[in-house]
């Protein structure tokens, strides 16, 4: 199959429903062949943005959508050459797997031989050959998801749009299909916009992530940039777990309840007297070996890691992730060492 990826641009796109603005004016560019993930909580505007790209919604006056050099703002979805996978999959229960995958091609009056060829290619790509003649109700959730994806790709769209396609699946299957989808999207090279509230999906699938909140874009960046260098508190608190240290700036350190945290050379101290860090960027040591000390409150064994909650080290409890084999008893005095590169200052 042949896909011709196209860049996408949204210019000052906003959306108002019944007098309530649900999406503030946004500017967004998506590279040809890029997988861009829209990430955020329910009601943040990510699905509205996807629907504007699809042509299922029209932006408010002044907004424009471009596919390459083409202004597609007023074009309906059927004329935009997009493939879309919905959360519900929306498969036809009266058709077989083969019938579902080839449905769009038949509607477009594609030659039967080409329909057969393309459907066979997609069934092989999705590892569905053995299920080609089954009814939809005979398939597992993961198989249905792959049928929906194959159907979206059948007409060789310029853009692939996915609206939380893994949400309805159980956790283990979701992990497996996430890996499969990552491999598939990298292989296809098709321009893809993927909506999710799941951080793991966003991190694994996105070339870049757009974090949204309350109808606004909070940050755009690679998964590493979003995680290790969040632009503000909204991003830091939504993506992963983060700890806050508050106190008073000293010469080269932040003094807090359980001691002090030395900052790297050249670190600016002109912001609020607080620092943030991820749970995996700290380690627990004997209290006499650290300048920041506290007391173990809870210990949760999670298999590959143990999550330890420490109180008394800062105004708020801190969460530290250590190796799964580490053992710390509640009530123990501990020291906390934080990697210098793990310290985050937020506006």
C-alpha positions in Angstrom: 0.0 0.0 0.0 1.1 3.6 -0.7 0.6 6.5 1.6 1.4 10.1 0.8 1.8 11.9 4.1 0.7 15.5 4.2 1.6 18.3 6.7 -1.3 19.8 8.6 -1.6 23.4 9.9 -4.3 24.8 12.2 -4.4 28.6 12.3 -6.3 30.4 15.1 -8.8 27.6 15.4 -11.3 28.0 18.2 -14.7 26.4 18.8 -17.8 27.7 20.5 -20.9 25.5 21.3 -24.1 27.3 22.3 -22.3 30.4 23.5 -19.6 28.5 25.5 -16.1 28.4 24.1 -14.6 24.9 24.5 -11.5 25.6 22.5 -9.4 28.8 22.6 -7.7 29.9 19.4 -4.8 27.6 18.7 -2.0 27.5 16.2 -0.6 24.0 15.5 1.6 22.5 12.8 2.0 18.8 12.2 4.8 17.5 10.0 4.2 15.1 7.1 4.5 11.6 8.4 4.6 12.7 12.0 2.6 11.1 14.8 1.3 13.9 17.0 -0.5 13.0 20.2 -3.1 15.3 21.8 -3.0 14.6 25.5 -5.1 15.9 28.4 -8.0 15.3 30.8 -11.6 15.0 29.7 -13.0 18.3 28.5 -9.6 19.9 27.7 -10.4 20.3 24.0 -8.4 17.5 22.5 -11.3 15.7 20.8 -12.7 19.0 19.5 -9.3 19.7 17.9 -9.3 16.3 16.3 -12.8 16.8 14.9 -11.7 20.1 13.4 -8.8 18.3 11.7 -11.3 15.6 10.5 -13.9 18.0 9.2 -16.5 16.9 11.6 -16.5 20.3 13.2 -15.9 23.7 11.6 -13.7 26.2 13.5 -15.2 29.6 14.6 -14.9 32.5 12.2 -11.2 33.3 11.6 -9.9 29.8 12.0 -8.4 27.8 9.1 -7.2 24.3 8.5 -4.6 23.4 5.8 -3.5 20.0 4.4 -0.3 20.9 2.7 -1.1 24.0 0.6 -4.8 23.2 0.5 -7.3 25.1 2.6 -9.7 22.4 3.7 -11.5 24.5 6.4 -14.9 24.1 4.7 -14.4 20.6 3.3 -16.5 17.8 4.9 -14.7 14.7 6.2 -15.6 12.6 3.1 -13.6 15.0 0.9 -10.5 15.4 3.1 -9.0 11.9 2.5 -8.7 11.1 6.2 -9.0 7.7 7.9 -10.6 7.7 11.3 -10.8 5.2 14.2 -13.3 6.0 16.9 -13.3 4.8 20.5 -16.3 2.6 19.8 -14.7 1.3 16.5 -18.2 1.7 14.8 -17.9 -1.6 13.0 -20.8 -3.0 11.0 -22.2 -6.1 12.8 -23.9 -7.4 9.7 -20.6 -7.6 7.7 -17.6 -10.0 8.0 -14.1 -8.8 8.9 -13.4 -8.7 5.1 -16.6 -6.8 4.5 -15.8 -4.2 7.1 -12.3 -3.6 5.9 -13.4 -3.2 2.2 -16.5 -1.3 2.9 -15.1 2.2 2.1 -13.5 0.9 -1.1 -16.8 -0.6 -2.4 -18.7 2.7 -1.6 -16.1 4.5 -3.7 -16.8 2.0 -6.5 -13.3 0.6 -6.6 -12.7 -2.3 -9.0 -13.4 -5.6 -7.2 -9.9 -7.0 -8.0 -8.3 -4.0 -6.4 -10.6 -4.2 -3.4 -9.6 -7.8 -2.9 -5.9 -7.1 -3.2 -5.9 -4.2 -0.8 -8.1 -5.9 1.8 -5.8 -9.0 1.6 -2.8 -6.7 2.2 -4.4 -5.1 5.2 -5.6 -8.3 6.7 -2.0 -9.6 6.5 -0.6 -6.3 8.0 -3.0 -6.6 10.9 -2.5 -10.4 11.3 -6.2 -11.0 10.6 -6.0 -13.4 7.7 -7.4 -16.3 9.8 -10.4 -14.2 10.8 -11.3 -12.7 7.4 -14.7 -14.5 7.2 -15.7 -14.2 10.8 -18.5 -12.0 12.0 -17.6 -9.0 14.2 -19.2 -10.5 17.3 -16.8 -13.5 17.1 -13.7 -11.3 17.6 -11.9 -10.2 20.7 -11.6 -6.5 21.6 -8.0 -6.3 20.2 -9.1 -8.0 16.9 -11.9 -5.5 16.5 -9.5 -2.6 17.1 -7.3 -3.9 14.3 -10.3 -4.3 12.0 -11.2 -0.7 12.6 -7.6 0.4 11.9 -7.5 -1.6 8.7 -10.8 -0.1 7.5 -9.4 3.4 8.2 -6.3 2.7 6.1 -8.1 0.9 3.2 -8.6 4.0 1.0 -5.0 5.1 1.5 -5.8 8.3 3.4 -3.5 11.3 3.6 -4.1 11.6 7.3 -4.9 9.0 10.0 -7.0 10.2 13.0 -7.4 8.1 16.2 -9.7 9.0 19.0 -8.8 7.0 22.1 -8.8 3.7 20.2 -7.5 1.6 23.1 -9.6 2.9 26.0 -12.1 0.1 25.9 -9.5 -2.6 26.3 -8.1 -4.2 29.4 -4.7 -3.0 30.7 -2.6 -6.0 29.5 -4.1 -6.0 26.0 -3.8 -2.3 25.8 -0.1 -2.5 26.4 0.3 -5.2 23.7 -1.7 -3.2 21.1 0.2 0.0 22.0 3.4 -1.7 21.0 1.9 -3.1 17.9 0.5 0.3 16.9 3.8 2.0 17.5 5.5 -0.4 15.1 2.7 0.0 12.5 2.7 3.8 12.5 6.5 4.0 12.3 6.3 1.6 9.3 3.5 3.4 7.5 4.9 6.9 7.7 1.4 8.4 7.6 0.6 11.7 9.2 -1.2 10.7 12.3 -3.1 12.6 15.0 -3.8 10.5 18.1 -6.1 11.6 21.0 -5.7 10.1 24.5 -5.8 10.8 28.2 -3.3 8.0 28.8 0.2 9.2 29.4 1.9 5.9 28.6 0.2 5.8 25.2 1.3 9.4 24.5 4.9 8.7 25.6 5.2 5.6 23.4 3.4 6.7 20.3 4.0 10.4 19.9 6.9 11.9 18.0 5.6 15.0 19.7 2.9 15.5 22.4 0.5 18.4 22.7 -0.6 18.8 26.3 -4.0 20.5 26.6 -5.9 21.9 29.5 -9.2 23.9 29.6 -9.3 24.4 25.9 -5.7 25.7 25.6 -2.3 24.2 24.6 0.0 24.2 27.6 3.1 22.7 25.9 4.2 21.1 22.7 7.3 18.9 22.7 8.9 15.5 22.4 7.9 12.9 25.1 11.3 13.6 26.9 10.8 17.3 26.8 7.3 17.1 28.2 8.3 14.7 31.0 11.7 16.2 32.1 11.1 19.8 31.2 7.5 20.6 31.7 6.6 24.2 30.8 4.4 24.8 33.9 2.6 23.2 36.8 -0.4 22.0 34.7 1.9 19.9 32.5 4.1 18.7 35.4 1.2 17.6 37.5 -0.7 15.9 34.7 2.2 14.0 33.1 3.6 11.5 35.6 4.2 12.0 39.3 6.1 15.0 40.5 7.4 16.2 44.0 7.4 19.7 45.2 10.1 21.1 47.6 9.3 24.6 49.0 11.3 26.8 51.4 13.8 29.6 51.1 16.6 30.3 48.7 20.1 30.3 50.3 23.3 31.0 48.5 23.5 27.8 46.4 20.6 25.8 47.9 16.9 25.7 48.8 16.4 25.3 52.5 13.3 23.3 53.4 11.7 21.5 56.3 14.1 18.5 56.4 17.3 20.2 55.4 18.5 21.7 52.1 18.9 20.8 48.4 22.0 22.1 46.7 21.4 23.5 43.2 23.8 23.1 40.3 26.3 25.8 39.4 24.6 28.5 37.4 21.1 27.6 38.6 18.9 30.7 38.6 17.3 31.5 42.0 15.1 34.4 40.7 11.9 32.3 40.7 9.6 31.2 43.6 11.6 29.3 46.3 10.6 25.9 45.2 11.9 23.0 43.2 10.3 19.9 41.7 11.6 16.4 40.9 10.4 13.1 39.6 10.2 10.0 42.0 12.8 8.1 40.0 15.4 11.0 40.2 16.0 10.5 43.9 17.3 7.7 46.0 17.0 6.8 49.7 20.2 6.6 51.8 21.2 6.6 55.5 20.1 9.9 57.0 23.7 10.8 58.1 24.7 10.7 54.4 22.2 13.3 53.1 21.5 16.9 53.6 17.7 16.3 53.2 16.1 14.0 55.7 12.7 12.6 56.5 10.7 9.6 57.8 9.2 6.8 55.8 5.4 6.9 56.0 4.2 4.2 53.6 5.9 1.6 51.4 4.1 0.1 48.3 5.7 -2.8 46.5 4.8 -2.5 42.8 6.8 -5.3 41.4 9.5 -3.7 39.3 9.8 -0.8 41.8 8.9 0.1 45.3 7.2 3.4 46.0 8.1 5.0 49.3 6.3 8.0 50.7 8.5 10.2 53.0 7.2 12.9 55.3 9.1 15.6 57.2 11.5 16.3 54.4 9.4 19.1 52.8 6.1 20.8 53.5 4.4 18.1 51.4 5.0 14.4 51.5 7.5 13.2 48.9 7.2 10.1 46.7 10.4 8.2 45.9 10.7 5.2 43.6 13.4 2.7 44.4 14.2 -0.8 43.0 11.7 -3.5 43.7 14.1 -5.4 45.9 14.8 -2.4 48.2 13.1 -2.7 51.6 12.3 0.2 53.9 10.2 0.0 57.0 7.5 2.7 57.8 8.8 4.9 60.6 12.4 4.7 59.5 14.6 7.8 59.3 16.0 8.2 55.8 18.1 10.6 53.8 17.1 11.7 50.3 19.6 12.4 47.5 18.3 14.1 44.4 20.1 13.9 41.1 21.1 17.5 40.1 19.9 16.9 36.5 16.5 15.9 38.0 15.8 19.2 39.6 13.1 21.2 37.9 12.2 24.9 38.3 8.7 25.8 37.2 7.2 29.3 36.5 
